[in-house]
């Protein structure tokens, strides 16, 4: 079964992002071993596995930070295995990080303006963004794009607040907004709930669902919160010791014996109760 078939791409549609037989070796260590996955249009795909399973290495390969020892990466059907991270961004790949990489003294709106001008600017980046007095005034079209994006992420009320003064949950939304301002077709999300409390996690989950529904963006997320993955993702891939051990819908992965033994644990009754309870909490918070 091919990766594209596993992720259930609709007939006639092309996957936004695929890994085909990706292997990554570091000397005698095999961090990823013949891994294939696919991210179809308008979908949220999860990538889970225990620490050291190879998730971060695979993300680095997909984003272009590392070139695989073997295998290929495709975007929209085109081979981008040898393309730089910048070239992949231009093709529509966005990414957020486990620890938000933000300018703490800039405001929320300024972060989105910078990203918007990188995407739409016609001059060199910094001359297009700032003057000696500060940020250049935006066009009406730019203002509309930025304001619409802030509204969709529930950031309008903190538009002019410095990012460094915001709670972590809002900082993650700012980073997501900055990635979306570049108008990606597919987003790589690295631990989007890391460090968040239950309410903040629920807020992020709601925003991610809304982004897919309203903007048609596809997402591939690495996440340790199993309940979040089970409740949010359309399809899930599971890595263990660098190899793909399972792929399927949340229900299929939840009930896979190999996943339970390698990642989720063998106490199936206790696990079911924990996942169901956490998933119910998330659903209640996002209603």
C-alpha positions in Angstrom: 0.0 0.0 0.0 1.4 3.4 -1.0 1.7 6.3 1.4 -0.9 8.3 -0.7 -3.4 5.4 -0.5 -2.8 5.1 3.2 -3.7 8.7 3.8 -6.8 8.3 1.7 -6.3 11.0 -0.9 -9.5 11.6 -2.8 -9.5 10.4 -6.5 -8.0 13.0 -8.8 -6.3 15.0 -5.9 -2.6 15.2 -5.4 -1.1 15.0 -1.9 0.3 18.2 -0.6 3.4 16.5 0.9 4.8 13.0 0.8 7.8 11.1 2.1 8.6 8.1 0.0 10.9 5.5 1.5 12.8 8.1 3.5 15.9 6.7 5.3 18.2 8.8 7.3 21.5 7.4 8.7 24.0 9.1 11.0 27.0 6.8 10.8 25.8 3.4 12.1 22.6 4.9 13.5 19.4 4.7 11.4 17.2 7.5 12.6 14.5 6.9 9.9 14.2 3.6 8.1 12.2 3.5 4.8 9.4 5.8 6.1 6.6 6.7 3.8 3.7 9.0 4.6 1.3 11.4 2.9 -0.5 14.6 3.8 -3.6 15.0 1.6 -5.4 18.3 0.8 -7.5 19.9 3.7 -6.4 17.3 6.2 -4.8 17.1 9.6 -2.3 14.2 9.9 -0.6 13.2 13.1 2.9 11.7 13.6 3.4 10.1 17.0 5.9 7.8 18.6 8.0 7.5 21.8 11.1 9.7 22.4 13.9 8.8 19.9 11.4 7.3 17.4 12.7 9.6 14.6 10.0 12.2 14.4 12.2 15.2 14.6 14.6 13.8 12.1 11.7 13.1 9.7 10.5 16.7 10.2 14.0 18.0 9.3 14.0 15.9 6.1 10.5 17.1 5.2 11.4 20.8 5.8 14.7 20.5 3.9 17.1 21.0 6.8 18.5 17.5 6.1 18.8 15.6 2.9 17.8 11.9 3.3 20.3 9.1 2.8 17.7 7.4 0.7 14.2 8.1 -0.4 12.3 11.2 -1.7 10.2 14.1 -0.6 7.4 15.4 -2.9 5.3 18.5 -2.7 2.2 18.6 -4.9 3.7 15.7 -6.9 7.1 17.5 -7.5 10.3 16.0 -6.2 11.8 18.5 -3.7 14.3 16.2 -2.1 17.2 18.4 -3.1 15.4 21.7 -2.6 16.5 24.1 0.1 14.2 25.0 3.0 13.6 28.4 1.4 12.6 26.8 -1.9 10.1 24.6 -0.1 8.6 27.7 1.7 8.2 29.3 -1.7 6.4 26.1 -2.9 4.0 26.4 0.1 5.6 24.7 3.1 5.2 26.4 6.5 6.5 25.3 9.9 6.1 26.1 13.6 8.5 25.0 16.3 8.2 23.4 19.7 9.6 26.6 21.2 8.1 29.7 19.5 10.8 31.7 17.6 9.4 35.2 17.9 10.7 38.8 18.4 9.6 39.5 21.9 9.6 43.3 21.5 7.5 43.4 18.3 3.7 43.4 18.5 1.4 40.7 17.3 0.4 42.7 14.3 4.0 43.6 13.4 4.9 39.8 13.3 2.1 39.2 10.8 3.0 42.3 8.7 6.6 41.1 8.4 5.4 37.6 7.2 2.9 39.2 4.8 5.5 41.4 3.3 8.0 38.6 2.9 5.2 36.8 0.9 3.9 39.8 -1.1 6.7 42.3 -1.0 8.3 43.6 -4.3 11.5 45.0 -2.9 14.3 43.7 -0.6 12.7 42.4 2.6 13.9 45.0 5.1 13.5 48.0 2.8 10.0 46.8 2.1 9.2 46.5 5.8 10.8 49.4 7.6 12.1 52.9 7.3 14.2 54.8 9.8 10.9 56.0 11.5 9.7 52.4 11.8 7.4 50.2 9.8 6.4 51.4 6.3 2.6 52.0 6.1 0.7 49.1 4.6 -1.5 49.0 1.6 -5.3 48.6 1.9 -4.9 45.0 0.6 -2.2 44.2 3.2 -4.2 45.7 6.0 -7.2 43.6 5.0 -5.1 40.4 4.8 -3.5 41.0 8.2 -6.7 42.0 9.9 -8.6 39.0 8.5 -5.8 36.7 9.7 -5.8 38.2 13.2 -9.6 37.9 13.4 -9.5 34.2 12.4 -6.9 33.5 15.1 -8.7 35.5 17.8 -5.7 37.9 18.1 -7.3 41.2 17.3 -7.7 42.2 20.9 -3.9 41.9 21.5 -2.9 43.2 18.0 -0.6 45.9 19.4 0.7 44.1 22.5 4.4 43.1 22.5 4.6 39.3 22.0 6.9 38.9 24.9 4.1 40.0 27.3 1.7 37.3 26.1 0.9 33.9 27.6 2.4 30.9 25.8 -0.9 29.9 24.3 -1.2 33.2 22.5 2.5 33.1 21.5 1.8 29.8 19.7 -1.1 31.4 17.9 1.1 34.3 16.8 3.7 31.8 15.4 0.8 30.0 13.6 -0.4 33.3 12.2 3.1 34.2 11.0 3.3 30.9 9.2 -0.2 31.3 7.7 0.7 34.8 6.5 3.0 33.2 4.0 0.0 31.4 2.5 1.2 27.9 2.8 -0.5 24.9 1.4 0.8 22.6 4.1 2.0 23.3 7.6 4.4 21.2 9.8 3.5 21.7 13.5 6.0 20.7 16.1 4.4 20.0 19.5 1.7 22.7 19.2 0.3 22.0 22.7 3.7 21.8 24.5 3.6 23.8 27.7 -0.1 24.7 27.4 -2.8 24.2 30.0 -6.1 22.5 29.2 -7.9 25.7 28.1 -5.0 27.0 26.0 -4.7 23.5 24.3 -8.5 23.6 23.6 -8.1 27.1 22.1 -5.3 25.9 19.8 -7.3 22.9 18.7 -10.2 25.0 17.8 -8.1 27.4 15.8 -6.4 24.5 13.9 -9.7 23.1 12.9 -10.9 26.5 11.8 -7.8 27.1 9.7 -8.3 23.8 7.8 -12.0 24.5 7.2 -11.6 28.1 6.2 -8.3 28.2 4.5 -7.9 24.7 3.1 -4.5 24.3 4.6 -3.1 20.8 5.3 -1.2 20.0 8.5 1.2 17.4 9.7 1.8 17.6 13.4 4.2 15.9 15.8 2.5 15.8 19.3 3.0 13.9 22.5 -0.5 14.6 23.7 -2.2 11.4 22.5 -5.7 12.6 23.3 -5.2 15.7 21.2 -4.0 13.6 18.3 -6.8 11.1 18.6 -9.4 13.9 18.7 -7.9 16.2 16.1 -6.3 14.2 13.3 -7.9 12.6 10.3 -5.1 10.1 10.0 -2.1 9.1 12.1 1.3 7.6 11.5 3.3 5.9 14.3 7.0 5.6 14.4 9.1 3.4 16.6 12.9 3.1 16.5 12.8 5.0 13.2 10.4 2.6 11.4 6.7 3.1 10.6 4.8 0.5 12.7 1.2 1.6 12.0 -0.9 4.0 10.0 -4.6 4.6 10.0 -7.5 6.5 11.4 -7.5 7.3 15.1 -9.7 4.3 15.9 -7.4 2.0 13.8 -4.3 3.3 15.5 -5.9 3.2 19.0 -6.6 -0.5 18.6 -3.4 -1.6 16.9 -1.6 -4.1 19.1 1.9 -3.0 17.9 1.1 0.6 18.8 -0.1 -0.3 22.3 3.0 -2.4 22.9 5.5 0.0 21.5 4.0 3.4 22.4 0.8 3.6 24.3 1.3 0.8 26.7 -0.2 -2.6 27.3 -2.9 -1.7 29.9 -5.6 -1.3 27.3 -8.5 -0.7 29.6 -6.7 2.0 31.6 -5.5 3.6 28.3 -9.0 3.7 26.8 -10.3 5.4 29.9 -7.5 8.0 29.9 -7.9 8.8 26.1 -11.6 8.9 26.2 -11.6 11.2 29.3 -9.0 13.5 27.8 -10.7 13.6 24.4 -14.1 14.4 26.0 -12.4 17.3 28.0 -11.0 18.7 24.7 -14.4 18.4 23.0 -16.2 20.2 25.8 -13.6 23.0 25.8 -14.0 23.6 22.1 -17.8 23.6 22.0 
